């Protein structure tokens, strides 16, 4: 009896000791996990402390002599963190990374994507890194893969210097630590990518700011020296070089004269200004004749012309010469330099070409301003006022233009009564002047839109025949002067088209102008409009020189004429680039068919949308307008008064939501800038509620964020100023109205 009691006591004590051991192990495990998480929180952008904590915790809790952390890159495990390893082994592993194969522990773990161990590496016939084992002295090793979305990004390994396999608890620990290491590495990568994108965005903003400042200098100053200094300064900054200069070309002497220099020693400037930099004898001249930038990565490896010799003696070691050309005429050269040798990236050369194009215009304008100042003080003042006006214009001018164009159109359509002859004449003058100002605004802002990769389209319905005939009339006198037959042929079945009339005319005018320009005396230019299924095809055919096969794609690139004519032909080489982009924005495509010596056909497709009329059964007659600007509200109400619609108005977001829930209209016209909750919140609320999510919402706002509107569920997006035709067509497209009475008056 006493013996059984004694045996029970011993058993109870053993069990007690076992449980205490497990508790201590779990306590250590939780403490280590807490330490890792704390390190992650403290050092989200610095992996070193986080990974050190993980590796040290893994070695301690797994009772191993060493632990290592690897990152998997380019097919190899590369050691990034180690504890408990001899320095010689660390150097050896660094110089000889481990492949992902079955000859190593981490290789097997990565291939199988599971935690594995080798009880004795000397007894394992598949293990082939005996060189490492002899150097480090380990016998038992275990490894776990670091996985992100089932992709191996690294591995965590531990080893013991004696044969002592790891138990299941230790395998689970290594697996958990490997997962934490993977998350830490991934977090660091995300932070680094975000920082890189932020740096790229900052660089782009800096480039745009430099271009803007140059534009402001050109438009606000008639001082040639000031303009050229601004150009040189920003060219050096955006290309990350050490100095630069602007040269002006003298046609009489065929030499380049240094006009402005940035970050260059005065003695060197004086030598440059007294050096003969001839068109036929220098790198600057060769770049101008070739019409493209020339880079010299190392001046010590090339023959030095007089200009390069001065720079080399002054310690400059590399440069880029960018020609400043205008319609085939050499105006000057932009040169940026570095004190050290080195290549110039393709991105830098492209950026300098864009900057040179702006600089060419600035230099030409500066020269013109200088001549005007010398000839007439009155013209000088007028030019300054014009430049200041152009510099101050922005999209905010669209708001007053919206009222000018809209209310004059409403009055001309006699929605509020008849007009006498003089009233109608004055209103047409107002409407015409407003349209002219709007077109002028669009043209001036066109370049910035292209550079930003976006261009606004103002759709309307108009007769295609009118556009083609009017465009041909603009060129008929020039064609007649050269004996060129200019003819327009339109399929009688084509009537109205729905597109951006101004942009479409820009495309047609460019193609017709090119055709007349590159067609010899006595030739012909024919403009044809035909229907092909649901599309309309517009083609301009000439009997000019034709375009070689190798140039038929290059001709659509910026600043290219693709061998159609000599380099002195008029034009900047941007026309076809812009035309193709506009056609693509309109939903079509542009093509070229050409035969050298016979002629060319430039054509493009346009989606046919003329004469669309909705099913009368779709018209339900109610529209809610959510708009806080009184003139805009009255204007849209006037637009809809002729379309047999019942209009409910709301001056803020919350009132608008209540009105939509109550009326359940066929469509909602929504402004973005609203008091209280803004238009974005209103749109989200409408699309979130089952009772209103199917009601079409048409955004009508000065805020141009079409992509955001589409993402939130807007059926259409109109940017003010909005014409009656565009508004009614948007309503028709969503089925809100059945008849556009008086649409094309």
Buried (B, 14 or more C-beta within 10 A) or exposed (E): EEEEEEEEEEEEEEEEEEEEEEEEBEEBBEEBBEBBEEBBEEBBEEBEBBBBBBBBBBBBBBEBBBBBBBBBEEEBBBBBBBBBBEEEBBEBBEEEBBBBEEBBBBBBBBBEEBBBBBBBBEEEEEBBBEEBBEBBBBBBBBBBBBBBEEEBBBBBBBBBBEEEEBEEEBBBBBBBBBBBBBBBBBBBEEBEEEEEEEEEEEEEEEBBEBBEBBBBBBBBBBBBEBBBBBBBBBBBBBBEBBBBBBBBBEEEEBBBBBBBBBBBEEEBBEBBEEBEBBBEBBBBBBBBEEBBBBBBBEBEEEEBBBBBBBBBEBEBBBBBBBBBBBBBEBBBBBBBBBEEBEEBEEEBBEBBBBBBBBBBBBBBBBBEBBEBBEEEEEEBEEBBEEBEEBBEEEBEBBBEBBBBBBBBBBBBBEBEEEBEEEEBEEBEEBBEEBBEBBEEBBEEBBBEEBEEEEBBBBBBBBBBBEBBBEBBEEBBEEBEEEEBEBEBEBBEEBEBBBBBBBBBBBBBBBBBBBBBBBBEEEBBBBBBBBEEEEBBBBBBBBBBBBBBEEBBEEBBBBBBBBBBBEEEBEBBBBBBBBBBBBBEBBEBEBBBBBEBEEBBBBBBBBEBBBEEEBEEEEBBBBBBBBBBBEBBBBBBBBBBEBBEBEBBBBBBBBBBBEBBBEBBBBBBBBBBEBEEBBBBBBBEBBBEEEEBEEBBBBBBBBBBBBEBBEEBBBBBBBBBBBBBBBBBBBBBBBBBBBBBEEBEE
